[in-house]
Amino acid sequence: MVQLARRVEHLGPTAAFEVLARANELARQGKSIVHFEIGEPDFDTPVNITDSAVKALRGGNTKYVDGQGLLELRKVVAEHVARKRGIEVSPTEVVIGPGASPVIFFVILALIESGDEVIYPNPGFFTYEPVTILAGGTPVPIHLWEEKEFSIDVDEIKSKISPRTKLLILNSPNNPTGGMISANGLKELADLLSDRDIRVLSDEVYSEMVYDGEFHSISSFPGVKDRTIIVDGFSKTYAMTGWRLGYGVMDIELSYKVAALMIQCNSCVPPFVQMAGIEALKGPQGGVKERLEIFRRRRDLIVEGLNQIPGLNCLLPKGAFYVFPSHKGIKMPSKELALKLLNEAGVACLPGTAFGEFGEGYLRFTYSNSEDNIREALKRIGKFFCSKKA
Ligand SMILES: Cc1ncc(COP(=O)(O)O)c(C=O)c1O
């Protein structure tokens, strides 16, 4: 048998999809399952966006296009990012990708090589660590502490910086905790980086999902934009996870290389999908706020309910659509607990360890489900935890 390349040795299945497969298998066997595992909004993509794609398809927009992205969409993205962050952005700095994930993948591939260190949040989105290893780099986790509301600790970041540090990854609001980095924290970080040759990848895919206060991007602080790669997309804000559309904003030298990698991999993002992206950003924005208010009600409901269950403790997340309760009252590895919750209580969630080693002792629930289903799940979880304590 031909051996696989060593560079893929560390890659395994993604927990969310493993749990989804098991949950669907149980559902096929007739068991009732409440789903909280996959990080996607349960809303349909807004009709005006879908209609624009259908129109574009019927209009013949079905051929290869510019691998960096349609100039028209890049202009709209540049204007949108500039307005929201208070910075200057040119369309040449924008790269359109099939989702935010490929942008993260190609940026890391274009920047990182053997010997380079990448500082990243842990618990954090499950892409940062394996892709860093794939590129030959060394992942250096920063612990997001519950005691610090899952924000970053600038002193800890400082202590992790070495002469080999090339990239710092930030994600605020954060998946899986819903924690955010305050404007003060970002300012401190900006000062820390000012005399260091370190790039920042700021994953801002939840920038439009902030419940209290305002979203802040590190790119808005003086002198930081040129070293920052902003990653954002359409999946969460516009309920477009399956469309595969996202973007990055970065300096021109890097944007050309990321676009070149994109061309080698996927040639381009389908033009009718990109035209739907133009409609998403330029069309009516009322739905973004409406969906956020629905998520806010669900957030309040699930946090209150989880905190009433002995053994669980749940912070009120500031953004995104996840809760990350600790189950320190139940002495069991979180992977085992999540599996038991699924098999015995019919509630599908993810173990905190799906997001890194510092996720041990936590569970992640995506509250992308109706209030009725959240209430039903809370009943089931409560009953399950009572039986474990008895
Ligand atoms: C923090 C974070 N970044 C990026 C992504 C990827 O989003 P996309 O669907 O645009 O690839 C996700 C998806 O869950 C995420 O949680």
Ligand as a Chemical Component Dictionary entry (heavy atoms), coordinates in Angstrom:
data_LIG
# 
_chem_comp.id                   LIG 
_chem_comp.type                 NON-POLYMER 
_chem_comp.pdbx_formal_charge   0 
_chem_comp.three_letter_code    LIG 
# 
loop_
_chem_comp_atom.comp_id 
_chem_comp_atom.atom_id 
_chem_comp_atom.alt_atom_id 
_chem_comp_atom.type_symbol 
_chem_comp_atom.charge 
_chem_comp_atom.model_Cartn_x 
_chem_comp_atom.model_Cartn_y 
_chem_comp_atom.model_Cartn_z 
_chem_comp_atom.pdbx_ordinal 
LIG C1 C1 C 0 -14.739 31.227 13.945 1  
LIG C2 C2 C 0 -15.107 30.710 12.589 2  
LIG N1 N1 N 0 -14.378 31.090 11.533 3  
LIG C3 C3 C 0 -14.668 30.651 10.296 4  
LIG C4 C4 C 0 -15.728 29.798 10.070 5  
LIG C5 C5 C 0 -15.980 29.312 8.670  6  
LIG O1 O1 O 0 -17.074 29.895 8.060  7  
LIG P1 P1 P 0 -17.395 29.660 6.527  8  
LIG O2 O2 O 0 -18.685 28.902 6.463  9  
LIG O3 O3 O 0 -17.529 31.019 5.939  10 
LIG O4 O4 O 0 -16.270 28.887 5.921  11 
LIG C6 C6 C 0 -16.498 29.363 11.154 12 
LIG C7 C7 C 0 -17.584 28.391 10.952 13 
LIG O5 O5 O 0 -18.113 27.788 11.873 14 
LIG C8 C8 C 0 -16.184 29.831 12.444 15 
LIG O6 O6 O 0 -16.888 29.473 13.534 16 
# 
loop_
_chem_comp_bond.comp_id 
_chem_comp_bond.atom_id_1 
_chem_comp_bond.atom_id_2 
_chem_comp_bond.value_order 
_chem_comp_bond.pdbx_ordinal 
LIG C1 C2 SING 1  
LIG C2 N1 SING 2  
LIG C2 C8 DOUB 3  
LIG N1 C3 DOUB 4  
LIG C3 C4 SING 5  
LIG C4 C5 SING 6  
LIG C4 C6 DOUB 7  
LIG C5 O1 SING 8  
LIG O1 P1 SING 9  
LIG P1 O2 DOUB 10 
LIG P1 O3 SING 11 
LIG P1 O4 SING 12 
LIG C6 C7 SING 13 
LIG C6 C8 SING 14 
LIG C7 O5 DOUB 15 
LIG C8 O6 SING 16 
# 
